[in-house]
Amino acid sequence: MERLLHTPEGVRDIYNEECERKLEIQGRMHQVLKSYGYRDIETPTFEFFDVFSQDVGTTPSKELYKFFDREGNTLVLRPDITPSIARAVSKYFNEEKDAIRLCYSGKTFINSSSYQGLLKENTHMGAELIGDNRAQADAEIIAMSVDVLKASGLEEFQISIGQVDYFKSMMKELSLEEEKENELRDYISNRNIFGAETLLSGIDMDEGLRKALLAIPELYGSVDILDRAEALAVNEEAKEAICRLKEIYGILKCYGITKYISFDLSMLSRYNYYSGIFFRGYTFGSGDAVVKGGRYDNLLKHFGKAAPSIGFVVVVDQLLAALSRQKIEIAEAEPLQKLYYLKSQQSMAIHLAVRMRSLGKRVAMDCVPDEERDKTSVLLTLCKKYNIEE
């Protein structure tokens, strides 16, 4: 039988410098999450199917990797970590009254043929702030996502903020069938004004509402677009959604990060569990967002603990690809020191390596034959530096 050395479609090996670079960047980002007071949580790689069911509003069933346990229960590899954390919080933090701050890192899996050229296994790193419905919580999550990207070495990027309730509030005025609403959502997300206009042309509706819906694909850019969006709002819920964005922007000024912030009301998430603000982070050299996040106030209720929540995730593999294409170098925290030694120098080399490692150095040892004696010059130099005797 031919030996299988290659990986299946959609997954890949990461090794040597690339793997070290990935772990170094993850370590830096993790330090940012910890600096904001977030505590680590780990959830299983696979869960019961119901954690990611259609009722939750996560990934479509056909895109899940499904299998069965011995009792016949349907299990899935997680496509998204947020629902897993929502389940865990509902179980272990059900009596908690204060806001809960959790951070995580793990693999996610999506089995979709439409993801051509993209990985089906991805590393996600993110944070969730649970139990706080204030604009301050929204601003904290956005500010942390900016700091995480900066810590990775990224210098030029943009966090684009949307507000899904602005669109949803207008849908309440229209009462479209689900299929038509999804079609309209797609037109707006793709900024296809002609498609949206054609769909709405055969529907009897208020002209102010029609004008507002057809304007959404054009409501993107600087903070100035919020005034126009507020003027177009057809009900109080839509106005409140825009006022919330203005309040968040005011808080982000205090963080000093508004140069990274823009707005896009045409941006609508494929995850139905999002409510309120929704945002994505984009940079050069990446075909998709490197950061995704938003508010999901109704998700935890599905697991028995109603609590307002907001979070974000860094798609680490997308971020690494962008850093590579932008030729942003990430210096290793501690460079690797190779120690070559002769067999007669073994004891001295080991003592030196032990000493250097105790000081936080990275040391790899290799015994060489006598004819490669020249390679041991570094060993002798370092022994003098660290007072190691022969």
Salt bridges, closest charged atoms under 4 A:
GLU18 OE2 - ARG12 NH2 2.96
GLU20 OE2 - ARG362 NH2 2.96
GLU24 OE2 - ARG28 NE 2.92
ASP40 OD1 - HIS30 NE2 2.66
ASP40 OD2 - LYS34 NZ 3.27
GLU47 OE1 - ARG87 NE 2.84
GLU63 OE1 - ARG270 NH2 3.14
ASP132 OD2 - ARG134 NH2 2.85
ASP138 OD2 - ARG244 NH2 2.93
ASP138 OD1 - ARG295 NH2 2.72
GLU140 OE2 - ARG101 NE 2.98
GLU181 OE2 - ARG185 NH2 3.81
GLU207 OE2 - ARG210 NE 3.26
GLU218 OE1 - ARG228 NH2 3.66
ASP227 OD1 - LYS246 NZ 2.77
GLU230 OE1 - LYS246 NZ 2.59
GLU236 OE2 - LYS239 NZ 3.90
GLU237 OE1 - LYS172 NZ 3.06
ASP264 OD2 - ARG191 NH2 2.72
ASP288 OD2 - LYS292 NZ 3.50
ASP297 OD1 - ARG295 NH1 2.79
ASP317 OD1 - LYS22 NZ 3.44
GLU332 OE1 - ARG362 NH1 2.95
GLU334 OE2 - LYS361 NZ 3.77
ASP366 OD2 - LYS338 NZ 3.40
GLU372 OE1 - LYS375 NZ 3.20
